[in-house]
C-alpha cells in the first residue's frame, strides 16, 4: 500500500513528515512571529482579525476555542469584545508558539493546550465558537480538522476560519506574487533569521484550496449557512458557518 503524502509548500512529502516539519517551522520563528506578521502585512493582519471578531460578535458567557492560536491575537480580541466575561482556550500543535503566547498574554484569562487540529483534546460540544486564523493551511489533513471543529462545537456554535486565499483582482495578483516570492523570504531571513520558513509559508498559500473549494469542504464537514468574506481583494478570506 502506497504511503500517504501531502504538500509541504511545493514539495510532496509523507503526511507524517509534514506534521513534524510544520512544527519545526513555527518553533524556529515563534519568538518573532508577531513582529513578522506586522512587517509582512504592514499591520493589515490586525484589521483582518478585527473583522473576524466583528463577524463573530462575541457575547459574555461564550466559550471560544482558537486553534493554531499561537500568540493569542484572536483570543485576546474575542475576550475584549465580550468585556472579559467570556472564556478562551488556545490549542496549538507547536509548544514554542504556546510558550511565546503565554509570555505575551500572561495577564489574560486564556487557557492553553497543546494538540493537533485533527485530534483536538476536548470533549464533544464543548465550545460556542471555533476560530482558526492563518493555521488551516498548515494542517496535514484539512478535512479531518474541519470535522473536529464541528465535533467540539455546541449546537448553534459558530465556526470561522481566517486564512490567506486566492487574489480575485488580476492587477493585484501580479504585484502580490512578486512581493510574496521576492520580498517575504528575504524579510524572514533578516528579521526571523529563517528565510526557508517564510518561503514555505508563501508556497503553502499557493497550495491552499481556493475560496469556493474550501467552502465546499466546510459544508462537507457538516456546517450550514457557510459564507465566504473576501478581504483585501481576496488576499485573505474568512470562511464561516454554523453547527445547527
VEXKEKE-64165 format. One line per field, with one value per atom (N, C-alpha, C): atom name; residue in three letters; residue number from 1; x, y, z. Coordinates in steps of 0.02 Angstrom, whole numbers, plus 50000, padded with zeros to 5 digits. Last residue first. Layout:
a <- (CA	...) $
r <- (Ala	...) $
k <- (NUM	...) $
xx <- (X	...) $
yy <- (Y	...) $
zz <- (Z	...) $
//
This chain:
a <- (N	CA	C	N	CA	C	N	CA	C	N	CA	C	N	CA	C	N	CA	C	N	CA	C	N	CA	C	N	CA	C	N	CA	C	N	CA	C	N	CA	C	N	CA	C	N	CA	C	N	CA	C	N	CA	C	N	CA	C	N	CA	C	N	CA	C	N	CA	C	N	CA	C	N	CA	C	N	CA	C	N	CA	C	N	CA	C	N	CA	C	N	CA	C	N	CA	C	N	CA	C	N	CA	C	N	CA	C	N	CA	C	N	CA	C	N	CA	C	N	CA	C	N	CA	C	N	CA	C	N	CA	C	N	CA	C	N	CA	C	N	CA	C	N	CA	C	N	CA	C	N	CA	C	N	CA	C	N	CA	C	N	CA	C	N	CA	C	N	CA	C	N	CA	C	N	CA	C	N	CA	C	N	CA	C	N	CA	C	N	CA	C	N	CA	C	N	CA	C	N	CA	C	N	CA	C	N	CA	C	N	CA	C	N	CA	C	N	CA	C	N	CA	C	N	CA	C	N	CA	C	N	CA	C	N	CA	C	N	CA	C	N	CA	C	N	CA	C	N	CA	C	N	CA	C	N	CA	C	N	CA	C	N	CA	C	N	CA	C	N	CA	C	N	CA	C	N	CA	C	N	CA	C	N	CA	C	N	CA	C	N	CA	C	N	CA	C	N	CA	C	N	CA	C	N	CA	C	N	CA	C	N	CA	C	N	CA	C	N	CA	C	N	CA	C	N	CA	C	N	CA	C	N	CA	C	N	CA	C	N	CA	C	N	CA	C	N	CA	C	N	CA	C	N	CA	C	N	CA	C	N	CA	C	N	CA	C	N	CA	C	N	CA	C	N	CA	C	N	CA	C	N	CA	C	N	CA	C	N	CA	C	N	CA	C	N	CA	C	N	CA	C	N	CA	C	N	CA	C	N	CA	C	N	CA	C	N	CA	C	N	CA	C	N	CA	C	N	CA	C	N	CA	C	N	CA	C	N	CA	C	N	CA	C	N	CA	C	N	CA	C	N	CA	C	N	CA	C	N	CA	C	N	CA	C	N	CA	C	N	CA	C	N	CA	C	N	CA	C	N	CA	C	N	CA	C	N	CA	C	N	CA	C	N	CA	C	N	CA	C	N	CA	C	N	CA	C	N	CA	C	N	CA	C	N	CA	C	N	CA	C	N	CA	C	N	CA	C	N	CA	C	N	CA	C	N	CA	C	N	CA	C	N	CA	C	N	CA	C	N	CA	C	N	CA	C	N	CA	C	N	CA	C	N	CA	C	N	CA	C	N	CA	C	N	CA	C	N	CA	C	N	CA	C	N	CA	C	N	CA	C	N	CA	C	N	CA	C	N	CA	C	N	CA	C	N	CA	C	N	CA	C	N	CA	C	N	CA	C	N	CA	C	N	CA	C	N	CA	C	N	CA	C	N	CA	C	N	CA	C	N	CA	C	N	CA	C	N	CA	C	N	CA	C	N	CA	C	N	CA	C	N	CA	C	N	CA	C	N	CA	C	N	CA	C	N	CA	C	N	CA	C	N	CA	C	N	CA	C	N	CA	C	N	CA	C	N	CA	C	N	CA	C	N	CA	C	N	CA	C	N	CA	C	N	CA	C	N	CA	C	N	CA	C	N	CA	C	N	CA	C	N	CA	C	N	CA	C	N	CA	C	N	CA	C	N	CA	C	N	CA	C	N	CA	C	N	CA	C	N	CA	C	N	CA	C	N	CA	C	N	CA	C	N	CA	C	N	CA	C	N	CA	C	N	CA	C	N	CA	C	N	CA	C	N	CA	C	N	CA	C	N	CA	C	N	CA	C	N	CA	C	N	CA	C	N	CA	C	N	CA	C	N	CA	C	N	CA	C	N	CA	C	N	CA	C	N	CA	C	N	CA	C	N	CA	C	N	CA	C	N	CA	C) $
r <- (Unk	Unk	Unk	Unk	Unk	Unk	Unk	Unk	Unk	Unk	Unk	Unk	Unk	Unk	Unk	Unk	Unk	Unk	Unk	Unk	Unk	Unk	Unk	Unk	Unk	Unk	Unk	Unk	Unk	Unk	Unk	Unk	Unk	Unk	Unk	Unk	Unk	Unk	Unk	Unk	Unk	Unk	Unk	Unk	Unk	Unk	Unk	Unk	Unk	Unk	Unk	Unk	Unk	Unk	Unk	Unk	Unk	Unk	Unk	Unk	Unk	Unk	Unk	Unk	Unk	Unk	Unk	Unk	Unk	Unk	Unk	Unk	Unk	Unk	Unk	Unk	Unk	Unk	Unk	Unk	Unk	Unk	Unk	Unk	Unk	Unk	Unk	Unk	Unk	Unk	Unk	Unk	Unk	Unk	Unk	Unk	Unk	Unk	Unk	Unk	Unk	Unk	Unk	Unk	Unk	Unk	Unk	Unk	Unk	Unk	Unk	Unk	Unk	Unk	Unk	Unk	Unk	Unk	Unk	Unk	Unk	Unk	Unk	Unk	Unk	Unk	Unk	Unk	Unk	Unk	Unk	Unk	Unk	Unk	Unk	Unk	Unk	Unk	Unk	Unk	Unk	Unk	Unk	Unk	Unk	Unk	Unk	Unk	Unk	Unk	Unk	Unk	Unk	Unk	Unk	Unk	Unk	Unk	Unk	Unk	Unk	Unk	Unk	Unk	Unk	Unk	Unk	Unk	Unk	Unk	Unk	Unk	Unk	Unk	Unk	Unk	Unk	Unk	Unk	Unk	Unk	Unk	Unk	Unk	Unk	Unk	Unk	Unk	Unk	Unk	Unk	Unk	Unk	Unk	Unk	Unk	Unk	Unk	Unk	Unk	Unk	Unk	Unk	Unk	Unk	Unk	Unk	Unk	Unk	Unk	Unk	Unk	Unk	Unk	Unk	Unk	Unk	Unk	Unk	Unk	Unk	Unk	Unk	Unk	Unk	Unk	Unk	Unk	Unk	Unk	Unk	Unk	Unk	Unk	Unk	Unk	Unk	Unk	Unk	Unk	Unk	Unk	Unk	Unk	Unk	Unk	Unk	Unk	Unk	Unk	Unk	Unk	Unk	Unk	Unk	Unk	Unk	Unk	Unk	Unk	Unk	Unk	Unk	Unk	Unk	Unk	Unk	Unk	Unk	Unk	Unk	Unk	Unk	Unk	Unk	Unk	Unk	Unk	Unk	Unk	Unk	Unk	Unk	Unk	Unk	Unk	Unk	Unk	Unk	Unk	Unk	Unk	Unk	Unk	Unk	Unk	Unk	Unk	Unk	Unk	Unk	Unk	Unk	Unk	Unk	Unk	Unk	Unk	Unk	Unk	Unk	Unk	Unk	Unk	Unk	Unk	Unk	Unk	Unk	Unk	Unk	Unk	Unk	Unk	Unk	Unk	Unk	Unk	Unk	Unk	Unk	Unk	Unk	Unk	Unk	Unk	Unk	Unk	Unk	Unk	Unk	Unk	Unk	Unk	Unk	Unk	Unk	Unk	Unk	Unk	Unk	Unk	Unk	Unk	Unk	Unk	Unk	Unk	Unk	Unk	Unk	Unk	Unk	Unk	Unk	Unk	Unk	Unk	Unk	Unk	Unk	Unk	Unk	Unk	Unk	Unk	Unk	Unk	Unk	Unk	Unk	Unk	Unk	Unk	Unk	Unk	Unk	Unk	Unk	Unk	Unk	Unk	Unk	Unk	Unk	Unk	Unk	Unk	Unk	Unk	Unk	Unk	Unk	Unk	Unk	Unk	Unk	Unk	Unk	Unk	Unk	Unk	Unk	Unk	Unk	Unk	Unk	Unk	Unk	Unk	Unk	Unk	Unk	Unk	Unk	Unk	Unk	Unk	Unk	Unk	Unk	Unk	Unk	Unk	Unk	Unk	Unk	Unk	Unk	Unk	Unk	Unk	Unk	Unk	Unk	Unk	Unk	Unk	Unk	Unk	Unk	Unk	Unk	Unk	Unk	Unk	Unk	Unk	Unk	Unk	Unk	Unk	Unk	Unk	Unk	Unk	Unk	Unk	Unk	Unk	Unk	Unk	Unk	Unk	Unk	Unk	Unk	Unk	Unk	Unk	Unk	Unk	Unk	Unk	Unk	Unk	Unk	Unk	Unk	Unk	Unk	Unk	Unk	Unk	Unk	Unk	Unk	Unk	Unk	Unk	Unk	Unk	Unk	Unk	Unk	Unk	Unk	Unk	Unk	Unk	Unk	Unk	Unk	Unk	Unk	Unk	Unk	Unk	Unk	Unk	Unk	Unk	Unk	Unk	Unk	Unk	Unk	Unk	Unk	Unk	Unk	Unk	Unk	Unk	Unk	Unk	Unk	Unk	Unk	Unk	Unk	Unk	Unk	Unk	Unk	Unk	Unk	Unk	Unk	Unk	Unk	Unk	Unk	Unk	Unk	Unk	Unk	Unk	Unk	Unk	Unk	Unk	Unk	Unk	Unk	Unk	Unk	Unk	Unk	Unk	Unk	Unk	Unk	Unk	Unk	Unk	Unk	Unk	Unk	Unk	Unk	Unk	Unk	Unk	Unk	Unk	Unk	Unk	Unk	Unk	Unk	Unk	Unk	Unk	Unk	Unk	Unk	Unk	Unk	Unk	Unk	Unk	Unk	Unk	Unk	Unk	Unk	Unk	Unk	Unk	Unk	Unk	Unk	Unk	Unk	Unk	Unk	Unk	Unk	Unk	Unk	Unk	Unk	Unk	Unk	Unk	Unk	Unk	Unk	Unk	Unk	Unk	Unk	Unk	Unk	Unk	Unk	Unk	Unk	Unk	Unk	Unk	Unk	Unk	Unk	Unk	Unk	Unk	Unk	Unk	Unk	Unk	Unk	Unk	Unk	Unk	Unk	Unk	Unk	Unk	Unk	Unk	Unk	Unk	Unk	Unk	Unk	Unk	Unk	Unk	Unk	Unk	Unk	Unk	Unk	Unk	Unk	Unk	Unk	Unk	Unk	Unk	Unk	Unk	Unk	Unk	Unk	Unk	Unk	Unk	Unk	Unk	Unk	Unk	Unk	Unk	Unk	Unk	Unk	Unk	Unk	Unk	Unk	Unk	Unk	Unk	Unk	Unk	Unk	Unk	Unk	Unk	Unk	Unk	Unk	Unk	Unk	Unk	Unk	Unk	Unk	Unk	Unk	Unk	Unk	Unk	Unk	Unk	Unk	Unk	Unk	Unk) $
k <- (244	244	244	243	243	243	242	242	242	241	241	241	240	240	240	239	239	239	238	238	238	237	237	237	236	236	236	235	235	235	234	234	234	233	233	233	232	232	232	231	231	231	230	230	230	229	229	229	228	228	228	227	227	227	226	226	226	225	225	225	224	224	224	223	223	223	222	222	222	221	221	221	220	220	220	219	219	219	218	218	218	217	217	217	216	216	216	215	215	215	214	214	214	213	213	213	212	212	212	211	211	211	210	210	210	209	209	209	208	208	208	207	207	207	206	206	206	205	205	205	204	204	204	203	203	203	202	202	202	201	201	201	200	200	200	199	199	199	198	198	198	197	197	197	196	196	196	195	195	195	194	194	194	193	193	193	192	192	192	191	191	191	190	190	190	189	189	189	188	188	188	187	187	187	186	186	186	185	185	185	184	184	184	183	183	183	182	182	182	181	181	181	180	180	180	179	179	179	178	178	178	177	177	177	176	176	176	175	175	175	174	174	174	173	173	173	172	172	172	171	171	171	170	170	170	169	169	169	168	168	168	167	167	167	166	166	166	165	165	165	164	164	164	163	163	163	162	162	162	161	161	161	160	160	160	159	159	159	158	158	158	157	157	157	156	156	156	155	155	155	154	154	154	153	153	153	152	152	152	151	151	151	150	150	150	149	149	149	148	148	148	147	147	147	146	146	146	145	145	145	144	144	144	143	143	143	142	142	142	141	141	141	140	140	140	139	139	139	138	138	138	137	137	137	136	136	136	135	135	135	134	134	134	133	133	133	132	132	132	131	131	131	130	130	130	129	129	129	128	128	128	127	127	127	126	126	126	125	125	125	124	124	124	123	123	123	122	122	122	121	121	121	120	120	120	119	119	119	118	118	118	117	117	117	116	116	116	115	115	115	114	114	114	113	113	113	112	112	112	111	111	111	110	110	110	109	109	109	108	108	108	107	107	107	106	106	106	105	105	105	104	104	104	103	103	103	102	102	102	101	101	101	100	100	100	99	99	99	98	98	98	97	97	97	96	96	96	95	95	95	94	94	94	93	93	93	92	92	92	91	91	91	90	90	90	89	89	89	88	88	88	87	87	87	86	86	86	85	85	85	84	84	84	83	83	83	82	82	82	81	81	81	80	80	80	79	79	79	78	78	78	77	77	77	76	76	76	75	75	75	74	74	74	73	73	73	72	72	72	71	71	71	70	70	70	69	69	69	68	68	68	67	67	67	66	66	66	65	65	65	64	64	64	63	63	63	62	62	62	61	61	61	60	60	60	59	59	59	58	58	58	57	57	57	56	56	56	55	55	55	54	54	54	53	53	53	52	52	52	51	51	51	50	50	50	49	49	49	48	48	48	47	47	47	46	46	46	45	45	45	44	44	44	43	43	43	42	42	42	41	41	41	40	40	40	39	39	39	38	38	38	37	37	37	36	36	36	35	35	35	34	34	34	33	33	33	32	32	32	31	31	31	30	30	30	29	29	29	28	28	28	27	27	27	26	26	26	25	25	25	24	24	24	23	23	23	22	22	22	21	21	21	20	20	20	19	19	19	18	18	18	17	17	17	16	16	16	15	15	15	14	14	14	13	13	13	12	12	12	11	11	11	10	10	10	9	9	9	8	8	8	7	7	7	6	6	6	5	5	5	4	4	4	3	3	3	2	2	2	1	1	1) $
xx <- (48716	48645	48617	48857	48835	48763	48891	48858	48850	49031	48974	48947	49149	49110	49053	49303	49251	49214	49381	49351	49297	49535	49463	49442	49660	49638	49562	49661	49725	49712	49540	49549	49618	49538	49538	49549	49534	49589	49595	49438	49470	49527	49281	49348	49373	49194	49203	49274	49077	49146	49148	48974	48984	49059	48854	48925	48931	48744	48745	48818	48827	48774	48780	48943	48922	48870	48993	48930	48905	49097	49111	49048	49048	49055	49068	49063	48996	48999	49202	49169	49098	49220	49247	49215	49161	49133	49157	49251	49181	49147	49363	49363	49293	49316	49335	49335	49298	49240	49255	49435	49378	49320	49558	49527	49462	49669	49609	49583	49846	49785	49724	49961	49935	49868	49993	49976	49946	50023	49965	49944	50141	50082	50018	50232	50213	50149	50243	50218	50193	50296	50231	50201	50421	50368	50300	50480	50471	50418	50486	50439	50432	50582	50517	50466	50694	50659	50590	50741	50710	50670	50761	50741	50703	50771	50831	50814	50674	50664	50723	50739	50706	50700	50803	50833	50805	50720	50791	50822	50600	50604	50676	50638	50618	50623	50658	50714	50700	50526	50582	50642	50458	50444	50500	50505	50518	50511	50477	50541	50556	50352	50409	50476	50267	50268	50333	50287	50302	50311	50244	50313	50332	50110	50155	50228	50060	50061	50108	50065	50106	50113	49971	50040	50086	49850	49882	49956	49807	49834	49873	49758	49812	49846	49652	49711	49770	49581	49592	49656	49576	49522	49531	49690	49675	49625	49648	49666	49643	49709	49669	49693	49743	49763	49726	49604	49662	49680	49500	49533	49597	49355	49425	49448	49235	49263	49337	49080	49146	49170	48972	48996	49068	48833	48901	48925	48713	48711	48780	48780	48728	48719	48958	48890	48841	49102	49055	48988	49177	49185	49138	49139	49128	49129	49184	49112	49098	49321	49291	49216	49335	49347	49316	49310	49265	49273	49421	49355	49303	49523	49521	49453	49493	49489	49486	49520	49453	49443	49660	49613	49542	49791	49728	49672	49894	49908	49844	49887	49862	49873	49916	49972	49952	49797	49838	49899	49748	49719	49763	49805	49830	49806	49751	49815	49847	49650	49674	49744	49506	49574	49598	49381	49417	49484	49224	49288	49319	49109	49142	49209	49064	49015	49044	49116	49129	49073	49088	49118	49121	49048	49002	49025	49158	49108	49067	49311	49250	49204	49478	49420	49359	49602	49596	49538	49580	49578	49566	49647	49631	49630	49680	49644	49623	49754	49688	49646	49842	49835	49763	49898	49862	49855	49910	49949	49912	49826	49830	49871	49776	49824	49827	49659	49685	49728	49667	49666	49693	49651	49620	49611	49810	49744	49716	49938	49886	49816	50016	50019	49963	50035	49967	49964	50169	50138	50072	50193	50233	50199	50101	50094	50133	50156	50090	50080	50277	50277	50211	50224	50268	50270	50156	50119	50160	50264	50214	50172	50328	50363	50315	50237	50249	50283	50120	50191	50203	49985	50025	50099	49868	49919	49963	49728	49757	49805	49665	49707	49735	49510	49563	49599	49413	49450	49504	49257	49312	49347	49194	49192	49251	49206	49158	49147	49276	49313	49267	49189	49200	49233	49195	49145	49153	49303	49237	49181	49404	49392	49322	49398	49383	49367	49436	49371	49352	49566	49514	49444	49628	49626	49573	49612	49581	49576	49690	49618	49583	49822	49790	49714	49900	49840	49806	50006	50021	49960	49923	49990	49996	49813	49806	49870	49770	49830	49834	49605	49653	49709	49516	49556	49611	49360	49420	49455	49263	49299	49355	49109	49173	49203	49011	49029	49098	48990	48969	48988	48958	48977	48949	48993	48948	48973	49061	49066	49020	49042	49004	49004	49098	49077	49033	49128	49084	49056	49220	49157	49105	49323	49287	49221	49361	49340	49299	49402	49343	49316	49516	49461	49396	49592	49570	49514	49612	49578	49551	49685	49619	49579	49801	49763	49692	49853	49825	49785	49908	49840	49810	50039	49990	49919	50109	50102	50049	50128	50062	50056	50259	50237	50174	50262	50304	50278	50168	50160	50200	50225	50157	50145	50348	50346	50277	50304	50338	50337	50251	50207	50239	50369	50309	50265	50484	50474	50413	50479	50499	50487	50445	50398	50415	50519	50501	50458	50545	50600	50582	50421	50468	50524	50372	50345	50387	50452	50447	50425	50426	50494	50494	50293	50311	50380	50310	50272	50289	50379	50413	50377	50283	50344	50378	50186	50168	50230	50259	50235	50220	50280	50337	50314	50155	50183	50242	50140	50096	50125	50285	50242	50202	50269	50305	50258	50304	50258	50296	50332	50356	50298	50285	50283	50311	50224	50241	50234	50198	50232	50261	50058	50103	50133	50066	50031	50081	50036	50077	50033	50039	50000	50047	50119	50118	50081	50030	50071	50064	50043	50000	50045) $
yy <- (51178	51184	51116	51264	51195	51201	51377	51361	51285	51472	51425	51411	51558	51550	51502	51611	51562	51550	51754	51722	51674	51780	51768	51738	51879	51837	51829	51927	51907	51862	51975	51902	51880	52111	52084	52009	52120	52149	52116	51975	52032	52055	51892	51909	51973	51779	51851	51866	51653	51674	51750	51543	51604	51618	51419	51435	51497	51358	51431	51455	51223	51252	51328	51087	51155	51179	50962	50965	51035	50950	50933	50938	51002	50929	50906	51138	51109	51033	51145	51164	51135	51110	51066	51082	51219	51152	51104	51318	51322	51255	51278	51272	51276	51308	51239	51229	51445	51402	51329	51490	51506	51457	51357	51421	51429	51271	51273	51344	51305	51301	51306	51327	51259	51253	51459	51441	51371	51449	51489	51469	51378	51346	51384	51471	51414	51381	51554	51581	51524	51463	51494	51523	51430	51379	51411	51555	51528	51473	51559	51604	51587	51461	51457	51500	51508	51448	51441	51615	51629	51569	51654	51590	51604	51767	51726	51657	51858	51796	51748	51962	51975	51913	51909	51964	51969	51805	51792	51846	51871	51818	51802	51953	51983	51932	51854	51897	51929	51801	51760	51800	51925	51893	51846	51963	52004	51964	51865	51901	51934	51808	51764	51799	51918	51856	51817	52016	52031	51966	51947	51972	51985	51923	51868	51890	52053	52010	51951	52097	52130	52087	52006	52010	52042	52032	51966	51970	52158	52147	52082	52130	52178	52170	52033	52017	52065	51996	52052	52040	51895	51898	51953	51781	51850	51851	51658	51671	51740	51675	51641	51661	51656	51681	51641	51650	51620	51658	51616	51671	51644	51531	51521	51582	51491	51543	51529	51430	51414	51473	51426	51463	51443	51326	51351	51380	51263	51335	51367	51140	51159	51235	51168	51155	51167	51093	51149	51125	50981	51014	51074	50939	50896	50935	51040	51027	50988	51021	51085	51077	50892	50903	50969	50923	50877	50885	51003	51032	50989	50908	50965	50998	50823	50797	50854	50910	50884	50857	50931	50986	50960	50863	50837	50888	50951	50897	50871	51128	51065	51010	51248	51210	51142	51305	51283	51243	51344	51286	51261	51461	51397	51337	51588	51576	51510	51549	51605	51591	51479	51459	51513	51460	51500	51468	51423	51394	51440	51443	51472	51437	51368	51406	51431	51201	51271	51303	51064	51100	51175	50948	51002	51042	50823	50844	50903	50877	50837	50865	50889	50917	50874	50889	50858	50887	50853	50902	50868	50810	50767	50811	50903	50843	50797	50997	51016	50956	50936	50942	50958	51025	50973	50988	51098	51076	51018	51240	51167	51152	51364	51343	51267	51496	51429	51408	51664	51618	51550	51801	51739	51689	51886	51872	51806	51906	51935	51918	51845	51819	51846	51850	51858	51835	51828	51890	51903	51704	51762	51827	51625	51633	51694	51632	51660	51672	51565	51635	51668	51439	51474	51549	51408	51415	51453	51399	51451	51462	51287	51352	51410	51180	51205	51273	51173	51189	51217	51159	51098	51110	51237	51243	51181	51314	51248	51254	51421	51416	51345	51469	51419	51419	51584	51569	51517	51648	51603	51586	51812	51750	51707	51937	51895	51830	52037	51991	51949	52091	52127	52083	52032	52006	52035	52095	52109	52085	52035	52106	52125	51903	51917	51991	51923	51893	51911	51973	52014	51989	51859	51922	51969	51767	51754	51819	51826	51817	51808	51827	51887	51881	51720	51743	51804	51650	51704	51742	51509	51535	51589	51449	51517	51549	51332	51362	51435	51377	51325	51357	51432	51461	51411	51419	51378	51408	51509	51508	51456	51524	51489	51484	51659	51612	51582	51755	51687	51636	51893	51867	51797	51867	51886	51859	51921	51883	51911	51931	51966	51928	51883	51835	51866	51997	51947	51901	52059	52093	52044	51964	51973	52009	51985	51919	51925	52118	52100	52032	52102	52143	52126	52029	51997	52036	52127	52066	52030	52220	52239	52177	52145	52167	52187	52132	52072	52090	52255	52243	52180	52282	52289	52272	52247	52318	52331	52112	52138	52213	52093	52063	52095	52160	52182	52156	52088	52160	52184	51960	51971	52045	51983	51967	51977	52005	52058	52046	51878	51937	51994	51796	51783	51845	51786	51846	51841	51664	51724	51789	51570	51587	51654	51516	51587	51612	51382	51425	51499	51329	51333	51381	51332	51379	51383	51232	51299	51348	51120	51148	51220	51096	51113	51146	51062	51122	51144	50941	50998	51063	50858	50875	50936	50854	50875	50897	50801	50870	50895	50669	50714	50786	50612	50618	50666	50614	50653	50663	50635	50592	50633	50770	50734	50685	50874	50820	50775	51052	50983	50935	51178	51148	51077	51154	51203	51171	51000	51044	51099	50898	50952	50987	50720	50784	50838	50541	50601	50663	50377	50437	50498	50246	50290	50354	50110	50170	50214	49940	50000	50062) $
zz <- (50663	50679	50703	50664	50680	50704	50531	50594	50602	50463	50459	50529	50359	50420	50409	50305	50293	50359	50253	50312	50287	50167	50167	50233	50083	50138	50132	49957	49986	50046	49912	49912	49937	49928	49860	49856	50070	50031	49962	50093	50124	50080	50072	50047	50079	50154	50157	50133	50129	50117	50116	50228	50190	50182	50263	50252	50207	50322	50313	50305	50411	50370	50369	50421	50437	50387	50388	50424	50440	50304	50374	50417	50187	50191	50263	50212	50209	50218	50202	50265	50267	50069	50122	50189	50005	49996	50049	50045	50067	50060	49972	50045	50073	49843	49860	49936	49847	49837	49856	49874	49916	49908	49849	49834	49874	49961	49919	49909	49949	49989	49944	49881	49880	49915	49907	49838	49833	50042	50021	49951	50039	50067	50049	49989	49947	49973	50103	50039	49994	50194	50208	50144	50135	50143	50152	50151	50083	50084	50286	50253	50180	50310	50343	50306	50240	50216	50247	50317	50252	50227	50466	50436	50371	50545	50533	50506	50557	50594	50587	50480	50545	50587	50365	50403	50473	50321	50334	50378	50301	50351	50370	50195	50258	50315	50099	50120	50187	50087	50112	50134	50041	50105	50129	49911	49970	50035	49812	49812	49879	49834	49819	49822	49869	49907	49897	49769	49839	49880	49656	49660	49733	49690	49676	49683	49700	49760	49750	49569	49620	49682	49512	49488	49540	49584	49585	49565	49551	49618	49621	49424	49432	49500	49452	49412	49421	49604	49558	49518	49697	49648	49595	49768	49748	49691	49880	49810	49790	50049	49998	49928	50222	50157	50103	50336	50303	50240	50465	50431	50401	50498	50477	50439	50616	50573	50561	50677	50651	50608	50816	50757	50741	50873	50878	50812	50874	50861	50871	50981	50933	50933	51009	51033	50976	50935	50941	50968	50913	50978	50987	50782	50840	50906	50696	50702	50766	50711	50729	50740	50658	50729	50752	50524	50559	50635	50499	50495	50530	50512	50558	50557	50405	50473	50524	50298	50308	50379	50314	50322	50335	50375	50349	50363	50416	50369	50336	50419	50445	50393	50364	50391	50419	50333	50276	50299	50457	50424	50367	50507	50531	50490	50504	50471	50495	50634	50594	50569	50685	50664	50615	50811	50762	50745	50870	50850	50799	51004	50945	50934	51109	51071	51005	51152	51139	51098	51166	51222	51213	51090	51107	51167	51153	51105	51133	51235	51229	51175	51170	51203	51190	51094	51160	51201	50921	50975	51042	50794	50852	50914	50699	50676	50734	50765	50743	50722	50909	50836	50818	51056	51021	50948	51210	51153	51120	51277	51268	51206	51392	51340	51337	51426	51438	51379	51481	51424	51447	51539	51563	51506	51530	51502	51528	51570	51612	51588	51472	51541	51585	51335	51362	51435	51308	51284	51319	51366	51386	51367	51297	51370	51394	51167	51182	51256	51181	51160	51177	51214	51260	51245	51097	51159	51211	51010	50999	51061	51062	51063	51051	51037	51106	51108	50916	50924	50994	50903	50898	50912	51012	50959	50961	51072	51060	51001	51193	51133	51130	51254	51257	51191	51346	51285	51299	51397	51411	51346	51447	51409	51429	51494	51528	51489	51432	51476	51519	51340	51403	51456	51219	51266	51336	51165	51136	51181	51241	51247	51221	51192	51263	51273	51058	51074	51146	51071	51041	51059	51125	51163	51136	51020	51085	51126	50919	50909	50977	50976	50949	50946	51030	51063	51036	50979	51024	51049	50935	50948	51000	50881	50905	50929	50828	50798	50819	50877	50857	50817	51004	50950	50933	51067	51054	50994	51185	51121	51122	51258	51263	51193	51328	51275	51288	51424	51439	51386	51317	51383	51393	51142	51196	51263	50985	51048	51102	50835	50887	50953	50717	50769	50823	50644	50615	50669	50729	50713	50685	50720	50783	50772	50585	50609	50673	50590	50550	50571	50668	50694	50656	50578	50640	50673	50480	50462	50525	50555	50530	50511	50574	50632	50612	50447	50479	50541	50418	50394	50426	50448	50501	50482	50337	50351	50405	50327	50304	50312	50373	50309	50282	50497	50441	50374	50574	50563	50503	50568	50543	50529	50632	50561	50531	50763	50727	50652	50792	50790	50753	50783	50742	50736	50850	50810	50765	50917	50954	50916	50815	50869	50902	50713	50707	50765	50747	50726	50729	50771	50827	50810	50641	50690	50753	50580	50552	50606	50660	50659	50631	50629	50698	50700	50495	50512	50583	50509	50478	50492	50568	50604	50575	50465	50532	50571	50357	50355	50425	50396	50392	50391	50382	50449	50450	50241	50284	50353	50139	50179	50230	50016	50069	50104	49887	49906	49955	49891	49896	49911	49901	49835	49834	50062	50011	49943	50066	50112	50069	50031	50010	50070	50060	50060	50041	50057	50050	50051	50118	50108	50106	50031	50089	50072	49955	49949	50010	50000	50000	50000) $
//
